[in-house]
Amino acid sequence: MREFLSIMLHREGYAVDAAFDGAQAVARLKEHSYDLVISDIKMPRLDGFGVLDYITESCPDTAIIMITAFSTAQQAVDAMKKGAYDYITKPFNNEEIRLIVKNALERKELRRENLELKKELGQRYSFANLIGKSRAMQQVYHFIEKVADSKANVLVTGESGTGKELVAKAVHYNSRRKDQPFVPINCGAIPENLLESELFGHEKGAFTGATHQKSGLFEVASGGTVFLDEIAELPAMMQVKLLRVLQEHEFRRVGGTKDIKVDVRLVAATNKNLENMVAEETFREDLFYRLNVIHVDLPALKERKEDIPLLVEHFLHKLTGDDQLKASESIMRRLLDYHWPGNIRELENTIERCVVLGCDGELAEDSLPKHVGSSTSNGAGVLDELPEEGLDLDAYLGTIEQDILLKALDRCGGVRKKAAELLCISFRSIRYRLAKYGMANEGEDE
């Protein structure tokens, strides 16, 4: 049987070693690594269960298939409990063994890829990837490290483009939940009439078009972390439903009557002042206190300019893979002089532009947008002094806004959707602003 299996698997294209008994198999396993072991149970010196015990303890990445002519139900149960991939009785069909070997190796490869992906995600969102040596960022690192492994909800605040989702991922991937799902949800990007179904799922027939039962994102994230970005955009009714999930750790699908228990940690983020919204009664006070158990406030880039050289180096390596590519002193001076209203996101887009427009492995200074580091950039268009005759404020601000809109469209090749993302406004908003200044025909949707 051993010789038959060796010949058959060789013909299938596998590299095969054969061992006379369990003791010889263990000796081979000590010298070489194997993807798969097919072992009989009744053997001299060391039986198949002895081989199985050695593999599970010393070679956990090796799959094992048990095979015997003297099977009992209890033996099969014991083998699977001890970690065997499958249990086959003799005589067996050749196609059966081929399929089982193929499936065992594919499962092993999927497990390896999954472990590598989790490792990569852990590295990508480790504290090392929150770039910055400034005192403000050091405080953020220390705080995240301190709270990551707790069960408490986290509220991340900061201007658009400061890296709030990156902080949420760092919290998740440095906690005990790191091997469970991380589910990001943008509260402002989902239409209000679909939001409840997206978050909590729905039952078949709950509404027109609900042709089957659907699990919501909270259910998908069970055991892991839900990241609610733009939490301030959550409608009033959904604020009530979210509060119940945080208080009771349960919810109902749309159209459902059964409470579903869920174990999730919530990280929420916003660029708005929730305390002001509570005072204005546009955000529930009880929900705010449930979210604001742990508060991480991210500094704007203009408040930590000493981090700009590190961020530039990071983005250059990320975009090119070249550790030798550097920004010249003149380029760096302009980057440091600019006030970065779009924060890290704007800086990354600027560096990408420089990389694309540069040549011969160098960044050209003329590839920087004209407003970055120019003589008027620090003031962002603000006058040094108010004219004696006064100022038409609406007209003045309108001129600045038009100039910014045109520059955004120019940078994005005339695509209004991309320009809206660059300016951190909605597509509807940029269409309205362009129409307001008679620029409705400027650019294209996509």
PyMOL commands that set and color helices and strands:
alter all, ss='L'
color gray80, all
select helices_A, chain A and resi 2-11+22-31+48-58+73-81+94-124+127-129+135-147+164-173+192-200+217-220+231-233+236-248+274-279+285-291+301-303+305-320+329-337+343-357+365-367+393-411+416-422+427-436
alter helices_A, ss='H'
color red, helices_A
select strands_A, chain A and resi 36-40+63-68+86-89+154-157+182-186+201-202+214-215+225-229+250-251+260-261+265-270+294-297
alter strands_A, ss='S'
color yellow, strands_A
deselect
rebuild
show_as cartoon
